[in-house]
Amino acid sequence: MRLLIATDAWHPQVNGVVRSLEHMAQAGRGLGVDPVFLTHQDFPSLPLPGYPEIRLAYAARRKLEARLAAIAPTHIHIATEGTVGYAARRCCLAQGRPFTTSYHTRFPEYLAARAPVPQAWSYAWLRRFHGAASGTMVSTPSLERELTGRGFTNLMRWTRGVDTDLFRPQDSDALEGLRRPLFLFVGRLAVEKNVAAFLALDLPGTKVVVGDGPDRARLAALAPEARFLGTRTGVDLARIYAAADVFVFPSLTDTFGIVLLEALACGLPVAAYPVTGPVDVVGETGAGVLDADLRRAALAALSIPRARCREEALRYTWAESARQFYANVELAHQRGASRERTEKSTAAGMVELG
């Protein structure tokens, strides 16, 4: 399989989409898959106003067709609904190529948080975008149920994983000197992440924020007592998780939350709202507390044994995530190819009858 992955989410962005795709590519090479990425780096692009790490690419049709011809993929996956993803979709439809998509981001909610755009309009556009795919991958059962209720079809489950060798319980002095208990947030500092709700909580000890984004200055002004550490990755990030006491996940719009798994793998209990993502990852496992009162959840999570959190994280592996991903790609490709053959056969029959 030579798989083309078209994605608008790519470096220098640091987020769950990029990490998931990187892990899929790494695992794919061990499964006999040759993954090739098509990103904003392949085309002229401009920074998104107010969010410069996101690039808006101008993927001209002829240049895109030339790239596809040079890559010669056997399968195509469109990871995002941005300018690169839309251009790849348009090209696939014009050439009669089957393709898969994935639903990573709640764009209707994100857009509504920034502009007066009705969510119904955005969901209608997304239904049309994904409706042309032979399969659309979703990360959790609750998200699958929600999107089915909104009229999405051909949904396929694709869970996520965590590197439990990197993210593990350990003695760490990464947050030494800060007053305990230590309540940690890790993620992009943008309005849709609802970080302000975390910073507004009346909690003992210290709030620690890891990440960066367009909302950092506003959030820092809201909570001058909180510690903002900027973007951290790899071993550095793992040591911060291991040093904290509770991971607070205030998002109401994430479709999964890989940071939840990273925290749990380090033995860090989770406090979150009972919404898609936390409901599926934490749920009734005992590895965290879900409550509409986030302060109550954060305080209750302090009593959760760290070993229970680690035990839950061990259920998730990138190997299983990759197995699901590539099985979905192959199944959807066969489904799309079969549909294409049927449509051509029907068209030929009609011509003969005519």
N, C-alpha and C positions, 0 to 999 in steps of 0.2 A: 504494500500500500504506500503510495506517495501522496501524502495528505497536505493540501494547502489550507492553512489556517489564516483567515482574514480577520484582523482585529484592529480596532481603533485604540484599545487599551494596550499600551506598550511603554517601554522605557522612554522617558525617565519617570513615568508613573510608578508608584509603589502602592499596589492594592491587591485584593484577592483575585481579580481576574487575571492579572499579569502572572501572579504566582501559580495559579492553577494551570495556565497554559504552559508555563515553563516546566512544571512537573509532568504534564502530559507529553511534552516533547522529549523530555529526558527518559521517561518510562517507555515511550514509543520506540525509541531507538533499540531498546532491549527486546522489543516484541517484533522486530523486523519491519517497523514502520519508518518511513523517511518523511519527517515533518518539515515543512517549509512555511515560514511566516510571511504574510503580506501585511505591512503596517504603514503608518503615516511616513515612515522613513523612506519608503519607496516612491514617494510623490512630493511635489511642492506642498507646503503646509503653512498654516498660520496658527498662532496660539489662540485658544478660546478666550475671549475677553473675560477678565476676572478670574481665570483659571488657567494660567499660562502653561502648566505642565501637560495639559490636554491639547493635542494638536488637531486642527481641522484640515484634512488633506483634500487636495484637488486631484481626484483620481480620474483623469480623462479617459474616455472609453478606449481609444486606440492604444494608449499606453498600457492600460490594464489588460487588454486583449493580448498585447505583445508579451506582457509578463506571464500571463497564463500559458501562452504557447511555449515560452522558454522553460517554464517550470514543468509543464506537462503532467499535472496531477491526475491521479486516478480517482481521488475523492476530494471533496471540498467541504470545509466547515467554516461557517461565518459566526464569529464569536460575539460580535457587537453590532448594534444598530446605528452606528455613526456613519461618517462619510465613506470610509473604506468599506465597511460592511455593506452599505447600500449599493455602492458601485459594484462590488463583487456579486451581490444578489442580482442586480440588473444584468450583468454579463452572463451569469449562469442561466437566467431565464431566456435570454436572447439566443444562447447556444444550446438550450435544451439539456443542461447539465443538472443532475440531482445534487442537492446539497443539504447539510444539516445546519441548524442554528442553535444557540444557547441563550437562555434568559438569565442574565446575571444581575441586572440592575432595574430598580423600579423607577424608570424615567418619568412616568406620569406624576409620581409623588415628588420626585426631585425637581421637575419643571414647575409644578404647582407651588413649591416652596420659594421659587424665585420670580415667577411671573404669573399673571392671572389667566392661566390656560386651564380650561376644564379637564379633569382627568379622563372623562369619557372620550374626549377627542384624542388624547394621547393613546389611550388603550385601543381605540379603533385603528389608529395608524399601526400600532404594534401587532395587532391581530392580522392586519394585511401583510405586514413585513414577514412575520413568522409563518403565516398561512401558506406561503409559497414553498416552504421547506418540506422535505420528506420526513423530517423529524425535528422537534425542538426539545433540547435538553433542559431539565429543571433540577434543582438541587435537593428539594425536600418534598415529602408527601403533602404538607400543608400548602406549599406553593403550587403544586400540581392541582390540588383541589380548587384553589382560588382561581387559577388561570382557566381551568376547565369551566368553572362557573362564569367566566368572562367571555367564553366562546372560543378559546384557543383549542387547537386540535393537534393530533400526532405528537403528544407529549411523551418524553422518555426520561427516565430517572438517571441522574448523574450526580453521585455524592462527591464529597471532597475528602481530603486526607490531611495528615500532619506528619512531619518528620519527628518521630518520637526519640530519635537519637540526639538530635539537636535540641529539641524542646523537651526538657526533662527536669525532674526535681533535683536541686543541688544547693549546696551552701553558697550563698551569694551575698556580697557586700555592695552590690550595685547601687542600692538606695540607702547606704549607711549614713547615719546622721539625721535622717528625716524622722519626724515624730510619728509613731505608730498609733493605730493601725494604718497601713498604706493601701489606699484605694486607687486602682490603676485603670486608666483608659488607654487603649492603643488603636489608632486608626487615623483616617483622613480628617483633617480639621475643616469641615465644610458644614453648611447649615443642615443638610439632610441627615447628618450623623447624630444630631440632637445632643451634642456635647454640652451645650449650655445647661441642659437638664441635670447632667451629672455634676457640673460645677456649682449648681444652685443648691445641691443637697446639704442639709445640716448634718455633717458627719464628724466624728472625732478624728484625730490624727491628721494625715496629709493626703491630699489628692495629687496624683501624678499623671501627667498627660504625655504620651509618646505619639509623635506624628507631626505632620505639617499640612498646610493647605491654606486656602484663601481666607479662612475665618480665624486664623491664629491670633492676629492682633486684637480683634474684637473679644475673643474668648479670654485672652490674657488680661485685658482690661476689666472684664467681668469678675475675674477671680485672681487678683494679684497674689493671694496666699498660696495658690496652687503652683506646682513645679512643672514647667514645660520643658521637656528634654529634647524636642525636635525628633527627626526621623532616626530610628534605630533599627538595625536588621541583624540577622544571623546570631552569632554567639552573644553579642552585646544585648540584643533584644531578649534572648532566652534567659540571660542572667537577671534582667529586670523583672520579667514574669516571675522567676523563682524567688525573687526578693520581696515581692508584694504579698499582701494578705487577702485581697479580694479583687477580682476583675469586674469592673462595672461596664456594662454594655447598654448604653442608653438608646441605641438606634431603634426606630419604629419602622424602618423601611428596608433594611438589609434582607436579601433573599437567603443568606446562609450565615456568613460570618466566620471565616477561617480563623480569625483571631480567637474565637471561642475555643476552638480545638487547640490552638497553641497554648492558651492559658491553662486549659485542663491538663494538657500533656506535662506542664511544669508543676502540676499539683495545685494550681490556683483555682479556687472556687469562683463561680460566676454569679453575678447579680444582674438581672435583666428584666425587661417587660415581657409579659406572656404573648409574644407576637411571633410571626413566621421567622424562622432562624433559630432563636433560643428555644422555642417550643419543640422543634425537631431535634436539636443538638442536646439540649439539657433536659427539657421535659420533666418527667418524674424520675429521673435517674438518681437523684440525691447528690449530684455533683454541683448543684447550684440552686438558687432560689429565684423563681419568677413571680413577680408581683406588680400590680398596677401602681403600688407605692414603692418606688425605686429605693428610697431611703430604708424602708423596712426590709427590702430584699438584701441590700448591702450589709446591713447590720446582722441579719440572720445568717448570711453566708459565712460570717466569721467563724462559726462553730462547725463548719463542714470539714471532715478529715481530708487532708491533702491526698492520701492514698486512694480515696474514693474517686477523686477527680482524675488522677492518673489512670486508674483502671478504666474509666469511661473513654478516655482519649485513645487508649490502645485498640479500641474497636474500629478506628478509622485509619486506613493506610492509603498512601498514594498509589500503591500497586493495585488495590481494589478499585480505586477511583479510575485509574487508567484502563483497567479491564472493562469497566462499564462504558467509559467514553468511546473506546475503539470498537467495542461490540455495537454500540449505538450507531456509530458512523457507518459500519459495514451493513448493518441491518437496514438503515434508512437508505443507503445507497442502492441496495438491492431492490427495496420497495420503490424507490424513484425510477430506477432503470426499468423495472417491470411495468410501471405505470406509463412510462414513455413508449415502451414497445406496444402496449395495448392501445394507446392513443394513435400511434402511427398505423397499426393494423386496422383500427376502426376507420381512420381517415382513408386508407387505401381501399377498404371495402366499399365505402360510400362513393368513391370515385368510380369504381367498377360498376356499381349499381346505376350510377348516373350515365 
